[in-house]
Amino acid sequence: MFESLDEQMKHDEDETSTPKERFLKWVLVGIVSVLLFGGLYMGVRLLE
């Protein structure tokens, strides 16, 4: 059936989320990452 937990998790995710949901999740992850690292960068710049 499944050879590893990783394959099982991928199979479960495919059943529970649509491609649009996965796309929106990754867009949100990207936006949060940019805001987080941008905020850290600006904070360091202000300390100098």
CHARMM internal coordinates of N, CA and C (Angstrom, degrees):
IC EDIT
DIST 1 N 1 CA 1.4481
DIST 1 CA 1 C 1.5265
ANGL 1 N 1 CA 1 C 110.22
DIST 1 C 2 N 1.3201
ANGL 1 CA 1 C 2 N 119.01
DIHE 1 N 1 CA 1 C 2 N -82.72
DIST 2 N 2 CA 1.4618
ANGL 1 C 2 N 2 CA 122.49
DIHE 1 CA 1 C 2 N 2 CA 176.77
DIST 2 CA 2 C 1.5199
ANGL 2 N 2 CA 2 C 108.03
DIHE 1 C 2 N 2 CA 2 C -118.24
DIST 2 C 3 N 1.3233
ANGL 2 CA 2 C 3 N 115.40
DIHE 2 N 2 CA 2 C 3 N 135.14
DIST 3 N 3 CA 1.4549
ANGL 2 C 3 N 3 CA 118.98
DIHE 2 CA 2 C 3 N 3 CA -178.04
DIST 3 CA 3 C 1.5213
ANGL 3 N 3 CA 3 C 112.42
DIHE 2 C 3 N 3 CA 3 C -87.46
DIST 3 C 4 N 1.3223
ANGL 3 CA 3 C 4 N 116.92
DIHE 3 N 3 CA 3 C 4 N -22.12
DIST 4 N 4 CA 1.4558
ANGL 3 C 4 N 4 CA 117.69
DIHE 3 CA 3 C 4 N 4 CA -178.37
DIST 4 CA 4 C 1.5242
ANGL 4 N 4 CA 4 C 110.37
DIHE 3 C 4 N 4 CA 4 C -147.83
DIST 4 C 5 N 1.3052
ANGL 4 CA 4 C 5 N 114.61
DIHE 4 N 4 CA 4 C 5 N 164.40
DIST 5 N 5 CA 1.4590
ANGL 4 C 5 N 5 CA 120.75
DIHE 4 CA 4 C 5 N 5 CA 177.28
DIST 5 CA 5 C 1.5230
ANGL 5 N 5 CA 5 C 110.56
DIHE 4 C 5 N 5 CA 5 C -63.22
DIST 5 C 6 N 1.3385
ANGL 5 CA 5 C 6 N 117.10
DIHE 5 N 5 CA 5 C 6 N -35.45
DIST 6 N 6 CA 1.4664
ANGL 5 C 6 N 6 CA 121.39
DIHE 5 CA 5 C 6 N 6 CA 179.20
DIST 6 CA 6 C 1.5280
ANGL 6 N 6 CA 6 C 110.98
DIHE 5 C 6 N 6 CA 6 C -59.80
DIST 6 C 7 N 1.3177
ANGL 6 CA 6 C 7 N 117.12
DIHE 6 N 6 CA 6 C 7 N -44.63
DIST 7 N 7 CA 1.4692
ANGL 6 C 7 N 7 CA 120.68
DIHE 6 CA 6 C 7 N 7 CA 178.29
DIST 7 CA 7 C 1.5250
ANGL 7 N 7 CA 7 C 110.76
DIHE 6 C 7 N 7 CA 7 C -64.10
DIST 7 C 8 N 1.3236
ANGL 7 CA 7 C 8 N 117.08
DIHE 7 N 7 CA 7 C 8 N -39.92
DIST 8 N 8 CA 1.4670
ANGL 7 C 8 N 8 CA 121.11
DIHE 7 CA 7 C 8 N 8 CA 178.62
DIST 8 CA 8 C 1.5269
ANGL 8 N 8 CA 8 C 110.47
DIHE 7 C 8 N 8 CA 8 C -62.64
DIST 8 C 9 N 1.3328
ANGL 8 CA 8 C 9 N 116.89
DIHE 8 N 8 CA 8 C 9 N -43.33
DIST 9 N 9 CA 1.4618
ANGL 8 C 9 N 9 CA 120.56
DIHE 8 CA 8 C 9 N 9 CA -179.28
DIST 9 CA 9 C 1.5288
ANGL 9 N 9 CA 9 C 111.10
DIHE 8 C 9 N 9 CA 9 C -65.02
DIST 9 C 10 N 1.3336
ANGL 9 CA 9 C 10 N 117.32
DIHE 9 N 9 CA 9 C 10 N -41.66
DIST 10 N 10 CA 1.4631
ANGL 9 C 10 N 10 CA 120.22
DIHE 9 CA 9 C 10 N 10 CA 177.55
DIST 10 CA 10 C 1.5237
ANGL 10 N 10 CA 10 C 110.79
DIHE 9 C 10 N 10 CA 10 C -62.42
DIST 10 C 11 N 1.3227
ANGL 10 CA 10 C 11 N 116.44
DIHE 10 N 10 CA 10 C 11 N -41.53
DIST 11 N 11 CA 1.4652
ANGL 10 C 11 N 11 CA 120.91
DIHE 10 CA 10 C 11 N 11 CA 179.24
DIST 11 CA 11 C 1.5238
ANGL 11 N 11 CA 11 C 110.50
DIHE 10 C 11 N 11 CA 11 C -63.47
DIST 11 C 12 N 1.3327
ANGL 11 CA 11 C 12 N 116.82
DIHE 11 N 11 CA 11 C 12 N -43.85
DIST 12 N 12 CA 1.4626
ANGL 11 C 12 N 12 CA 120.58
DIHE 11 CA 11 C 12 N 12 CA -179.90
DIST 12 CA 12 C 1.5254
ANGL 12 N 12 CA 12 C 111.27
DIHE 11 C 12 N 12 CA 12 C -64.62
DIST 12 C 13 N 1.3266
ANGL 12 CA 12 C 13 N 117.66
DIHE 12 N 12 CA 12 C 13 N -40.13
DIST 13 N 13 CA 1.4617
ANGL 12 C 13 N 13 CA 120.98
DIHE 12 CA 12 C 13 N 13 CA -179.77
DIST 13 CA 13 C 1.5235
ANGL 13 N 13 CA 13 C 110.95
DIHE 12 C 13 N 13 CA 13 C -66.28
DIST 13 C 14 N 1.3174
ANGL 13 CA 13 C 14 N 116.93
DIHE 13 N 13 CA 13 C 14 N -38.16
DIST 14 N 14 CA 1.4673
ANGL 13 C 14 N 14 CA 120.21
DIHE 13 CA 13 C 14 N 14 CA 178.68
DIST 14 CA 14 C 1.5284
ANGL 14 N 14 CA 14 C 111.34
DIHE 13 C 14 N 14 CA 14 C -62.72
DIST 14 C 15 N 1.3156
ANGL 14 CA 14 C 15 N 116.72
DIHE 14 N 14 CA 14 C 15 N -32.42
DIST 15 N 15 CA 1.4611
ANGL 14 C 15 N 15 CA 119.83
DIHE 14 CA 14 C 15 N 15 CA -179.19
DIST 15 CA 15 C 1.5241
ANGL 15 N 15 CA 15 C 112.48
DIHE 14 C 15 N 15 CA 15 C -77.42
DIST 15 C 16 N 1.3251
ANGL 15 CA 15 C 16 N 117.79
DIHE 15 N 15 CA 15 C 16 N -28.26
DIST 16 N 16 CA 1.4630
ANGL 15 C 16 N 16 CA 120.15
DIHE 15 CA 15 C 16 N 16 CA -171.70
DIST 16 CA 16 C 1.5146
ANGL 16 N 16 CA 16 C 114.35
DIHE 15 C 16 N 16 CA 16 C -100.54
DIST 16 C 17 N 1.3292
ANGL 16 CA 16 C 17 N 119.68
DIHE 16 N 16 CA 16 C 17 N -14.02
DIST 17 N 17 CA 1.4583
ANGL 16 C 17 N 17 CA 119.85
DIHE 16 CA 16 C 17 N 17 CA -178.05
DIST 17 CA 17 C 1.5231
ANGL 17 N 17 CA 17 C 110.79
DIHE 16 C 17 N 17 CA 17 C -131.29
DIST 17 C 18 N 1.3159
ANGL 17 CA 17 C 18 N 114.22
DIHE 17 N 17 CA 17 C 18 N 146.63
DIST 18 N 18 CA 1.4584
ANGL 17 C 18 N 18 CA 120.17
DIHE 17 CA 17 C 18 N 18 CA 178.62
DIST 18 CA 18 C 1.5231
ANGL 18 N 18 CA 18 C 108.89
DIHE 17 C 18 N 18 CA 18 C -88.32
DIST 18 C 19 N 1.3204
ANGL 18 CA 18 C 19 N 118.04
DIHE 18 N 18 CA 18 C 19 N 163.25
DIST 19 N 19 CA 1.4681
ANGL 18 C 19 N 19 CA 119.68
DIHE 18 CA 18 C 19 N 19 CA 176.81
DIST 19 CA 19 C 1.5319
ANGL 19 N 19 CA 19 C 112.36
DIHE 18 C 19 N 19 CA 19 C -57.49
DIST 19 C 20 N 1.3243
ANGL 19 CA 19 C 20 N 117.10
DIHE 19 N 19 CA 19 C 20 N -35.67
DIST 20 N 20 CA 1.4743
ANGL 19 C 20 N 20 CA 120.09
DIHE 19 CA 19 C 20 N 20 CA 178.73
DIST 20 CA 20 C 1.5244
ANGL 20 N 20 CA 20 C 110.61
DIHE 19 C 20 N 20 CA 20 C -64.43
DIST 20 C 21 N 1.3317
ANGL 20 CA 20 C 21 N 117.76
DIHE 20 N 20 CA 20 C 21 N -41.66
DIST 21 N 21 CA 1.4623
ANGL 20 C 21 N 21 CA 121.43
DIHE 20 CA 20 C 21 N 21 CA 178.77
DIST 21 CA 21 C 1.5246
ANGL 21 N 21 CA 21 C 111.01
DIHE 20 C 21 N 21 CA 21 C -63.64
DIST 21 C 22 N 1.3332
ANGL 21 CA 21 C 22 N 116.67
DIHE 21 N 21 CA 21 C 22 N -42.11
DIST 22 N 22 CA 1.4680
ANGL 21 C 22 N 22 CA 119.68
DIHE 21 CA 21 C 22 N 22 CA 178.65
DIST 22 CA 22 C 1.5193
ANGL 22 N 22 CA 22 C 110.78
DIHE 21 C 22 N 22 CA 22 C -64.63
DIST 22 C 23 N 1.3383
ANGL 22 CA 22 C 23 N 117.52
DIHE 22 N 22 CA 22 C 23 N -41.34
DIST 23 N 23 CA 1.4603
ANGL 22 C 23 N 23 CA 121.61
DIHE 22 CA 22 C 23 N 23 CA 178.50
DIST 23 CA 23 C 1.5267
ANGL 23 N 23 CA 23 C 110.43
DIHE 22 C 23 N 23 CA 23 C -61.73
DIST 23 C 24 N 1.3300
ANGL 23 CA 23 C 24 N 116.98
DIHE 23 N 23 CA 23 C 24 N -46.77
DIST 24 N 24 CA 1.4616
ANGL 23 C 24 N 24 CA 120.33
DIHE 23 CA 23 C 24 N 24 CA 179.97
DIST 24 CA 24 C 1.5264
ANGL 24 N 24 CA 24 C 111.50
DIHE 23 C 24 N 24 CA 24 C -64.06
DIST 24 C 25 N 1.3342
ANGL 24 CA 24 C 25 N 116.72
DIHE 24 N 24 CA 24 C 25 N -35.65
DIST 25 N 25 CA 1.4641
ANGL 24 C 25 N 25 CA 120.01
DIHE 24 CA 24 C 25 N 25 CA 177.98
DIST 25 CA 25 C 1.5229
ANGL 25 N 25 CA 25 C 110.27
DIHE 24 C 25 N 25 CA 25 C -62.38
DIST 25 C 26 N 1.3283
ANGL 25 CA 25 C 26 N 117.53
DIHE 25 N 25 CA 25 C 26 N -44.49
DIST 26 N 26 CA 1.4582
ANGL 25 C 26 N 26 CA 120.13
DIHE 25 CA 25 C 26 N 26 CA -178.68
DIST 26 CA 26 C 1.5205
ANGL 26 N 26 CA 26 C 112.12
DIHE 25 C 26 N 26 CA 26 C -71.31
DIST 26 C 27 N 1.3327
ANGL 26 CA 26 C 27 N 117.93
DIHE 26 N 26 CA 26 C 27 N -33.15
DIST 27 N 27 CA 1.4679
ANGL 26 C 27 N 27 CA 120.51
DIHE 26 CA 26 C 27 N 27 CA 174.55
DIST 27 CA 27 C 1.5275
ANGL 27 N 27 CA 27 C 109.18
DIHE 26 C 27 N 27 CA 27 C -63.57
DIST 27 C 28 N 1.3173
ANGL 27 CA 27 C 28 N 117.12
DIHE 27 N 27 CA 27 C 28 N -44.00
DIST 28 N 28 CA 1.4583
ANGL 27 C 28 N 28 CA 121.14
DIHE 27 CA 27 C 28 N 28 CA 178.87
DIST 28 CA 28 C 1.5287
ANGL 28 N 28 CA 28 C 111.25
DIHE 27 C 28 N 28 CA 28 C -63.59
DIST 28 C 29 N 1.3133
ANGL 28 CA 28 C 29 N 117.39
DIHE 28 N 28 CA 28 C 29 N -41.84
DIST 29 N 29 CA 1.4687
ANGL 28 C 29 N 29 CA 121.07
DIHE 28 CA 28 C 29 N 29 CA 177.00
DIST 29 CA 29 C 1.5262
ANGL 29 N 29 CA 29 C 110.02
DIHE 28 C 29 N 29 CA 29 C -60.25
DIST 29 C 30 N 1.3277
ANGL 29 CA 29 C 30 N 117.31
DIHE 29 N 29 CA 29 C 30 N -42.04
DIST 30 N 30 CA 1.4627
ANGL 29 C 30 N 30 CA 121.25
DIHE 29 CA 29 C 30 N 30 CA 178.50
DIST 30 CA 30 C 1.5151
ANGL 30 N 30 CA 30 C 112.26
DIHE 29 C 30 N 30 CA 30 C -63.32
DIST 30 C 31 N 1.3260
ANGL 30 CA 30 C 31 N 117.12
DIHE 30 N 30 CA 30 C 31 N -44.68
DIST 31 N 31 CA 1.4668
ANGL 30 C 31 N 31 CA 120.78
DIHE 30 CA 30 C 31 N 31 CA -179.63
DIST 31 CA 31 C 1.5259
ANGL 31 N 31 CA 31 C 110.84
DIHE 30 C 31 N 31 CA 31 C -64.23
DIST 31 C 32 N 1.3189
ANGL 31 CA 31 C 32 N 116.93
DIHE 31 N 31 CA 31 C 32 N -45.14
DIST 32 N 32 CA 1.4605
ANGL 31 C 32 N 32 CA 120.72
DIHE 31 CA 31 C 32 N 32 CA 179.22
DIST 32 CA 32 C 1.5241
ANGL 32 N 32 CA 32 C 110.43
DIHE 31 C 32 N 32 CA 32 C -62.50
DIST 32 C 33 N 1.3238
ANGL 32 CA 32 C 33 N 117.79
DIHE 32 N 32 CA 32 C 33 N -40.15
DIST 33 N 33 CA 1.4635
ANGL 32 C 33 N 33 CA 121.11
DIHE 32 CA 32 C 33 N 33 CA 179.12
DIST 33 CA 33 C 1.5208
ANGL 33 N 33 CA 33 C 111.24
DIHE 32 C 33 N 33 CA 33 C -63.30
DIST 33 C 34 N 1.3278
ANGL 33 CA 33 C 34 N 116.82
DIHE 33 N 33 CA 33 C 34 N -45.47
DIST 34 N 34 CA 1.4652
ANGL 33 C 34 N 34 CA 120.47
DIHE 33 CA 33 C 34 N 34 CA 179.59
DIST 34 CA 34 C 1.5245
ANGL 34 N 34 CA 34 C 110.14
DIHE 33 C 34 N 34 CA 34 C -62.18
DIST 34 C 35 N 1.3259
ANGL 34 CA 34 C 35 N 117.36
DIHE 34 N 34 CA 34 C 35 N -44.18
DIST 35 N 35 CA 1.4646
ANGL 34 C 35 N 35 CA 120.10
DIHE 34 CA 34 C 35 N 35 CA 179.39
DIST 35 CA 35 C 1.5254
ANGL 35 N 35 CA 35 C 111.57
DIHE 34 C 35 N 35 CA 35 C -64.23
DIST 35 C 36 N 1.3115
ANGL 35 CA 35 C 36 N 117.14
DIHE 35 N 35 CA 35 C 36 N -42.29
DIST 36 N 36 CA 1.4582
ANGL 35 C 36 N 36 CA 121.02
DIHE 35 CA 35 C 36 N 36 CA -179.44
DIST 36 CA 36 C 1.5224
ANGL 36 N 36 CA 36 C 111.44
DIHE 35 C 36 N 36 CA 36 C -63.95
DIST 36 C 37 N 1.3362
ANGL 36 CA 36 C 37 N 116.58
DIHE 36 N 36 CA 36 C 37 N -52.88
DIST 37 N 37 CA 1.4566
ANGL 36 C 37 N 37 CA 119.14
DIHE 36 CA 36 C 37 N 37 CA -177.92
DIST 37 CA 37 C 1.5225
ANGL 37 N 37 CA 37 C 111.59
DIHE 36 C 37 N 37 CA 37 C -70.60
DIST 37 C 38 N 1.3268
ANGL 37 CA 37 C 38 N 117.58
DIHE 37 N 37 CA 37 C 38 N -33.06
DIST 38 N 38 CA 1.4633
ANGL 37 C 38 N 38 CA 120.64
DIHE 37 CA 37 C 38 N 38 CA 174.93
DIST 38 CA 38 C 1.5173
ANGL 38 N 38 CA 38 C 110.93
DIHE 37 C 38 N 38 CA 38 C -63.82
DIST 38 C 39 N 1.3187
ANGL 38 CA 38 C 39 N 116.89
DIHE 38 N 38 CA 38 C 39 N -41.68
DIST 39 N 39 CA 1.4637
ANGL 38 C 39 N 39 CA 120.93
DIHE 38 CA 38 C 39 N 39 CA 177.42
DIST 39 CA 39 C 1.5193
ANGL 39 N 39 CA 39 C 111.86
DIHE 38 C 39 N 39 CA 39 C -64.73
DIST 39 C 40 N 1.3160
ANGL 39 CA 39 C 40 N 116.84
DIHE 39 N 39 CA 39 C 40 N -42.12
DIST 40 N 40 CA 1.4676
ANGL 39 C 40 N 40 CA 119.90
DIHE 39 CA 39 C 40 N 40 CA 176.78
DIST 40 CA 40 C 1.5222
ANGL 40 N 40 CA 40 C 110.97
DIHE 39 C 40 N 40 CA 40 C -62.93
DIST 40 C 41 N 1.3150
ANGL 40 CA 40 C 41 N 116.95
DIHE 40 N 40 CA 40 C 41 N -42.97
DIST 41 N 41 CA 1.4622
ANGL 40 C 41 N 41 CA 121.75
DIHE 40 CA 40 C 41 N 41 CA 179.59
DIST 41 CA 41 C 1.5274
ANGL 41 N 41 CA 41 C 110.46
DIHE 40 C 41 N 41 CA 41 C -61.83
DIST 41 C 42 N 1.3199
ANGL 41 CA 41 C 42 N 116.50
DIHE 41 N 41 CA 41 C 42 N -47.37
DIST 42 N 42 CA 1.4671
ANGL 41 C 42 N 42 CA 119.72
DIHE 41 CA 41 C 42 N 42 CA -179.54
DIST 42 CA 42 C 1.5267
ANGL 42 N 42 CA 42 C 110.83
DIHE 41 C 42 N 42 CA 42 C -65.40
DIST 42 C 43 N 1.3266
ANGL 42 CA 42 C 43 N 117.54
DIHE 42 N 42 CA 42 C 43 N -37.08
DIST 43 N 43 CA 1.4600
ANGL 42 C 43 N 43 CA 120.87
DIHE 42 CA 42 C 43 N 43 CA 177.26
DIST 43 CA 43 C 1.5147
ANGL 43 N 43 CA 43 C 112.05
DIHE 42 C 43 N 43 CA 43 C -62.09
DIST 43 C 44 N 1.3188
ANGL 43 CA 43 C 44 N 116.98
DIHE 43 N 43 CA 43 C 44 N -42.96
DIST 44 N 44 CA 1.4634
ANGL 43 C 44 N 44 CA 120.79
DIHE 43 CA 43 C 44 N 44 CA 178.27
DIST 44 CA 44 C 1.5225
ANGL 44 N 44 CA 44 C 110.17
DIHE 43 C 44 N 44 CA 44 C -66.35
DIST 44 C 45 N 1.3318
ANGL 44 CA 44 C 45 N 116.86
DIHE 44 N 44 CA 44 C 45 N -40.78
DIST 45 N 45 CA 1.4720
ANGL 44 C 45 N 45 CA 120.65
DIHE 44 CA 44 C 45 N 45 CA 179.13
DIST 45 CA 45 C 1.5273
ANGL 45 N 45 CA 45 C 111.10
DIHE 44 C 45 N 45 CA 45 C -62.36
DIST 45 C 46 N 1.3281
ANGL 45 CA 45 C 46 N 117.65
DIHE 45 N 45 CA 45 C 46 N -37.96
DIST 46 N 46 CA 1.4609
ANGL 45 C 46 N 46 CA 120.81
DIHE 45 CA 45 C 46 N 46 CA -179.57
DIST 46 CA 46 C 1.5232
ANGL 46 N 46 CA 46 C 111.94
DIHE 45 C 46 N 46 CA 46 C -71.48
DIST 46 C 47 N 1.3227
ANGL 46 CA 46 C 47 N 117.89
DIHE 46 N 46 CA 46 C 47 N -25.92
DIST 47 N 47 CA 1.4588
ANGL 46 C 47 N 47 CA 121.02
DIHE 46 CA 46 C 47 N 47 CA 179.21
DIST 47 CA 47 C 1.5202
ANGL 47 N 47 CA 47 C 112.42
DIHE 46 C 47 N 47 CA 47 C -75.18
DIST 47 C 48 N 1.3131
ANGL 47 CA 47 C 48 N 117.10
DIHE 47 N 47 CA 47 C 48 N -21.37
DIST 48 N 48 CA 1.4684
ANGL 47 C 48 N 48 CA 120.20
DIHE 47 CA 47 C 48 N 48 CA -177.20
DIST 48 CA 48 C 1.5073
ANGL 48 N 48 CA 48 C 111.80
DIHE 47 C 48 N 48 CA 48 C -77.24
END
COOR INIT
IC SEED 1 N 1 CA 1 C
IC BUILD
